[in-house]
Amino acid sequence: MFFADGFTDPGRSNSSEVISVFNPFTDPNVNFTYTVTLSFTDGQTFSTSPTQVGALRRSSINIRDVGTFFGKITLGPQFRNYAISVTGTASGGVLGSTPVRVAGLVQMTRVDSGLVAALTTYGQAIGNAGTLGAGNF
């Protein structure tokens, strides 16, 4: 999944941008992991370590809480805007042993309590990331 409109203003401590990833697999034997990557205007990228999410569970990452992400953002206003990609794999259980590329169900939520504003959006699929079909869920 891809979000072209990532934005964090380090001067606004009452704002947050959270990436949430839901594992849609019902089979607890499916091993589902995802990684969040931020891409900046200077070509530099930073990624989280792979995060495992249990069956029918959600995991969330606040951009401000990831040191490499927020550290880059604070280097200057040109780094407040960035692209976000979420990639993932699943294997085991009903999927078999060969990993399948699937990002899960991904949303970005931006909240600014000072402006009393919030936005939730779903990303755009990138490449051949697999499909979510009834046969696996």
Sequence and secondary structure as in RCSB ss.txt:
>XXXX:A:sequence
MFFADGFTDPGRSNSSEVISVFNPFTDPNVNFTYTVTLSFTDGQTFSTSPTQVGALRRSSINIRDVGTFFGKITL
GPQFRNYAISVTGTASGGVLGSTPVRVAGLVQMTRVDSGLVAALTTYGQAIGNAGTLGAGNF
>XXXX:A:secstr
 EEEEEE  TT TTEEEEEEEE     TT EEEEEEEEE TTS EEE   EEE TT EEEEEGGGSHHHHHHHTT
 GGGSEEEEEEEEEEESGGG SS EE   EEEEEEEETTTTEEEEEE B  SS     GGG 
